[in-house]
């Protein structure tokens, strides 16, 4: 049977992690799949013994590739990606344990919309931890009421990332300029987004990720991180941080319109803190999310505020934030004018909210939040 998905598993040392990961894939994958294991130059003889003896299951066939040296995450994964001809690919780290339904749900979410190109599972990586002594599978069972639901991500994380074949055909493979590991998945997400695809997290799929476990033996981790970050920011610009205060009375529909506009900014590699007035249903848990009127974005953090305390709360938030805001957006008010006077302390560009989605910087410069690329370019030039 032709595989519906090629699972590309990058192996490096750590035979115990590898065995747990492979066993979970063989036990919990119901979709016809091919497991392509790329060993990235492991020297531990136990890794070679295990892989040479490994066989597939009724649903999952196994193929193995062995590299002479550790070529890094991108080059290792690309070896497997170039072998793939299935409708979907899934990049999988050896420090992961998958659960029942993990792959089926990610594929279902990917098929739900043409513009979904990359899909991550729910995971402890995103803050979803099994309670007490519960197993990963027991935790996954609690998420089944979320089938079909997803949250948009700023970028996919390649610990367990499903990729549509169309994305590979239009975007290509991971960029091997990113040596070692880090930023290659962020870069790929940006390239996919510019080709018209978005990354999402499937809420009913669960993979437990022993974060950093596979990197413990990686030398020069900090230097690799600094180098790859420099490459990424040289191409796409640094991550932006935006504070948006909506204190005007209005309908849920207007707040959803603002959220959609801010989602466009988040897609330009920005984290947005959106503060919404208490008593409005589009606060920390908008009714529209539950009803499917709007898809949430992981990089838009909503917070409900009380009008009585808003001035000191905003001043504290903006002035004491360790990672400074690049922009503050709110209605024209004494608070806004005070923040403009205090710019030498917080460093953010202060925008007044105009009609609809228009915002103004100073007296003349006007931006439309529905044209986020222009606003992001302006903020990055001002750095």
N, C-alpha and C positions, 0 to 999 in steps of 0.2 A: 504493500500500500504506500502510495506516495506521501511523504510527510507533509503535514500542514504547516509545521514550524520546524526550523532548524535551531536547536538550542546550542549556543556556542559557549562552552565552559572553559574559562582560562584557568589553568592549573599551574601553581608554582609552590613547590615544597609542601609542607603542612599536610601529610597524608591523612591524618585524622579528620581534618576539615573536609578534605576532598571526598573521603568515603561517606561522610554524613550527607554531604551535598548530593552526590551521585545517587545514593540510596533513596533520598527523598524524591529526586526526580523520577527514578524508576518506579517508585511506589505510588506517587501522587499525580502523575501525568496521564490523563485519559485521551488526550488529543494525539493522533498519529504524529510522531516526532522523530527527528534524528538528533542525537546528542553528539555534537562534534567537540571532542575534548582536545584543546591545544595545550600541551605541556610546555611551559616557557623556560626550558632549560633547568628543570629540577635536578639537584644532585643527590637527594635522599633516595637510596635504592628502594625503599619501601614504596615510593611513588611509582617507580617503573614496574615493580612486581605487581602492584595492584592494577595498574592500567593494562598491562599485558594480559592479565587474567580476566579482565572485565568483559562481561557479555551484556547484551541488552535484555529487554523484556518483550512481552507480546505487543506492546504499543510503541516502545522506544527502541530504536536501533542505535548502535554506538559506533562512532568512527573516531580514530585517534591520530593526532599529529604530534610529532616530537621535534622541538627546536633545540639546537645545540647550546644556545645561550638565552639568557633572559633579555628579550627584545623590548620589554615594556608592554604596558596595557594595550595601547593603540595598535602596535605592530602585531602583537599576539592575537588580538581579536580580529584584526583584518585578515589573518590567515584563514580563520574559520569563516568569516563573512564571504570571502572570495570563493569558498567551496559551496556556499549555500545557493539553492535554487528554489526554495520553498516560498510560499506566499508571505510568510512571516519569519523573522529572525528574532531570537531572544538572546541578548548578551547576559551571561550569568557569571557571577563571581564564585570562587570555590568556598567562600566563607558564608554561604547562604543555605538555608533549609526551606524548601518549598512545601506547600500544604495542598490539601485536596482542592481541586478546582482552580488552582492558581493560574494556569495557562489558558484554560477555557474561558475564564472571565476576562482576562486581558484581551484575548482575541475578540470576544464578543463586544467589548467596549470599542476596540479599534475599528470594528466593522460598523459600529453604530453611526459614525459620521465620517464623511470623506476627508475632512480636514484634520482628523486625529491621525498623527503619524507615529508618535512615540508613546508607549504606555508603560508606566511603572506600576508595581503592585503597592497596596498598603503595606506598611512595614514599621518596625521599631525605628528605622531610619527617619520616618516621618512622625515619630512620636506615639505609635500604636504598639504598646507593650502588653504581653500576656499578664494577667493579674495573678499574684501569688505564685502557686506552683503549677499553673495551667501550662499545657504544652502549646506549641505554635498551632497545631491542628485544632485544639480546643478553642483557642482564641479566634482562629479563622472562622469557626462555626458561628461565632457571635456576629460576624459581619455579613451573613448571607442575606439579611433584609435590605442590604444596600446594592444588590445585584443590578447591574446596568448603570449605576451612578458613578460619577467621576468628578474630580477636581482638576482644574487646569494648573500646570506647574510652570514656574519660571524657566526651568530646564529639567530634562530628564536626568536621573542618576543611573549610571550604567551598572549598578550591582545586580539588577534583574530587569532589563529594559527590552520590551518588545518593540520591534521596528517593522513597519509595513514594507513590503517589497518595493512599492512605488517610491518610498523615501530613498531607498538605496539607489534606485535607478536615476533619480533626479539629483541627489546630493552626493552620492558616492560613499566612501568609507571614512573611518576615523582618521584624523590628521596625525601622521606620525611625527610631526614636528614637536608634539607634546610627548616628551620622553618620560620614562618611568610611569607614573600614574597621577592623574588629576588634571582637570580642565578639558580633557579631550571630549568628555560627554557634554559639558557646557557648550563648547564650540560646536559640536554636532547639532545640538538643539537649536542654536542660533541659525546655523545654515539651513536646518529643516524648516524653521519658522519663516525664513526669508523665501523659501520655496513654497510656502503656503500651508505648512503643516504645524500643528500645535502639539506640545507634550502634555500628557495628563496622567493622573494617578487613579487607577481603578479601585474603588473603595471596598469591593467585595473579594478582591484577590489579596492573598497575604503571603509574604515571604519574610522569614526572620533572617536578619543580616547581622552576623557577628562583626560589626564595624571595626575596621582597621586590623582585624585579625590576620588578613592576608598580607598586610604591609609591614608586619613587625620585623621581618628580616630584610626589608628594603633599606639599603644604605642611602645616606644623603637625602632623606625625605624632605627636610626643610629647604634645601637648596633646589631640589626638583620642583617643589611647590612655588618658590619664588620665581624660578625661571619660566615655568609654564604660565603663571599668572601674568608675567610681563608679556609673553607672547599673546595671550588672550586679550589683555587690555589694549595692546598695540593694534589689534585687529578690530575689536568691537567696543572699546571704551570701558571705563570702570563702571561698577555697579552704582546706581543712583538710589537715593533715599528721599522719599516724598512724604510730607505731612499734609493731609487734606482735612479741613474742618468744615462740616456741613451743619450749620446751626439754623438754617432757614426752615420754616414750616413748609411742608409740602406732602405730596402723595408718595406712596410706595413707588409708583411708576417713575416719578422724577428721581428718586433715590436710586432706582435700578438703572436709570439712564446715566447717572453719575458713576455708578459702579462700573458699568460697561465702558465708559470713557476712561476710567482709571485702569481698567483691565488692559486697555491699549497701551497705557504708559508702562504697566508691569511687563508687558511683552517686549518693551525696549530695555530690558535688564534693569528693572527698578523694583525696589521694595516700597510699598505704599502703606502708610498708617492712615486709615480712614476713620475719623471720629464722627459719630452720628448722635443726634440729640436724643436723650432719654424719652421713652414713650412712643417712639416711632418703630414700627415692626421690622424695619430694615436695619436693625441694630446688629448686635453681635451674632444673632442667628436669624437672618432674614426669612420671613415666611416664603418669599419668592424662591429661595434655594430649595426648600422642602417640596414646593409645588412644581419645581422644574422650570420656573419662569426665567431663571438666570443660573448660569454655571459659575460656581465660586472659583477664585484664583488663589492659590496658596501664598502668593506674595502680596496679597492685599489683606492687611490685618485690621479687622473692624473692632471698634471700641465705642461703647455707649458712654456719653458724658451727661452730667447734670448742668443745666444752664447756670445755676447759682455758683458753681465752682469752676466754671470753664476758664476764666482768665488766669487764675493761679495755676490751674492744671496744665494749660497749654504752655505758659511761660516755663514751668518746671520741665515739661517734656522737651521743649525745643532747646532750652538753655543747658540742660544737664545731660543730654544724650551723648554717649561716648562716641558713637559713630554718627557724626553730624549729618543733619539733613542738608540736601542740596536745594530743596524748594519747600516753601510753606505756602499753602493755598487756602484762602478763607474769604468770607465776605468783607467788604470795606467797613471798618469799625475802628474804635479807639484801640482795640487790641492789635489789629493789623498795623496801625500806625506806630504803636509802641514797638512792635517786632521789627519794623523797618529801622527805627532808631537804634535798636539793639543789634543790628546786623554785624557790627564788629565783634560781638561776643559769640554769636551762633553761626555766622557765615552763610546762612541760607538766603537764596533769592526769595523775596516775599511777593506773592502774586495776589491781587484782589480778584475775587470771582465776579464776573460780569453776567450778562444775560446768557442763559443756556449753558453751554460748555466753554464759553470764552473766559479767559483769564488775562489779567493785565499786569505787566511788570513796569513799575514807574508810571509815567504819564502817557507814553505812546506805544510801547511794544505790547502787542496783543497776540495771544496764542489761542488756538482751539484745541481742547483736550482730545478731540477726535482726529487731530494730526499729531500724534505723539512723537513721531520721529523728529519733527522740527523742534519740539520742546526739549527732547532728550539731547539733541545736538547742541542746542543753545546752552543747556546746563553743563554739558561736558566741556564746551569751549571756554566757559567761565571759570573752570577749575584752575 
